[in-house]
Amino acid sequence: MLPVARVGYLIALKVLSESDERLQDRIDLKVLAAVATQEDGSTAEAAVRLIRARGYHRGRALRKRLRRWRGE
């Protein structure tokens, strides 16, 4: 078996890369958000915190963006 990325981590990375110029990321986020479980949401939340803590957030408010995609 090969390890694969889980939905929560994919959501976090798509939230990081999503922009007006990257339509595919928005499409992917919409699909991922539709199938995400509560556990996936928690994983995504932890991942965006880690991205910010490590300084890779590109000056973006990732938690705010994530909440928007989660419908909060």
C-alpha positions as CSV (number, residue, x, y, z in Angstrom):
1,M,0.0,0.0,0.0
2,L,1.1,3.5,-0.7
3,P,0.3,6.4,1.5
4,V,-1.9,9.0,-0.1
5,A,-3.0,12.5,0.9
6,R,-6.2,12.7,2.9
7,V,-9.1,15.0,2.2
8,G,-8.3,17.4,5.1
9,Y,-4.7,17.9,3.9
10,L,-5.8,18.4,0.3
11,I,-8.3,21.1,1.5
12,A,-5.6,22.9,3.4
13,L,-3.3,23.0,0.4
14,K,-6.1,24.1,-2.0
15,V,-7.0,26.9,0.5
16,L,-3.4,28.0,0.4
17,S,-3.1,27.9,-3.4
18,E,-6.6,29.2,-4.3
19,S,-6.9,32.6,-6.0
20,D,-8.8,34.5,-8.7
21,E,-6.3,33.2,-11.3
22,R,-6.6,29.5,-10.3
23,L,-10.1,28.4,-11.1
24,Q,-9.3,24.7,-10.9
25,D,-8.3,25.1,-7.2
26,R,-11.8,26.6,-6.5
27,I,-13.5,23.7,-8.4
28,D,-11.4,21.2,-6.4
29,L,-12.2,22.9,-3.1
30,K,-15.9,22.8,-3.9
31,V,-15.8,19.1,-4.6
32,L,-13.6,18.4,-1.6
33,A,-15.8,20.4,0.7
34,A,-18.8,18.5,-0.4
35,V,-17.3,15.1,0.6
36,A,-15.4,16.3,3.7
37,T,-16.3,14.7,7.0
38,Q,-16.0,16.5,10.4
39,E,-12.7,14.7,10.9
40,D,-11.4,16.1,7.5
41,G,-12.4,19.6,8.6
42,S,-10.4,19.1,11.8
43,T,-7.4,17.8,9.9
44,A,-7.6,20.8,7.5
45,E,-7.8,23.2,10.4
46,A,-4.7,21.7,12.0
47,A,-2.9,21.7,8.7
48,V,-3.5,25.4,8.0
49,R,-2.3,26.2,11.6
50,L,0.9,24.3,10.9
51,I,1.3,26.0,7.5
52,R,1.0,29.4,9.2
53,A,3.3,28.4,12.1
54,R,6.0,27.4,9.7
55,G,5.7,30.6,7.8
56,Y,4.4,29.2,4.5
57,H,1.0,31.0,4.5
58,R,2.0,33.6,1.9
59,G,0.5,36.4,4.1
60,R,-2.9,34.9,3.7
61,A,-5.6,34.4,6.3
62,L,-5.8,30.7,5.8
63,R,-8.1,29.9,8.8
64,K,-10.6,32.6,7.6
65,R,-10.5,31.2,4.1
66,L,-10.9,27.6,5.4
67,R,-14.0,28.7,7.4
68,R,-15.5,30.3,4.3
69,W,-15.1,27.0,2.4
70,R,-16.5,25.1,5.3
71,G,-19.6,27.3,5.3
72,E,-18.9,28.8,8.8
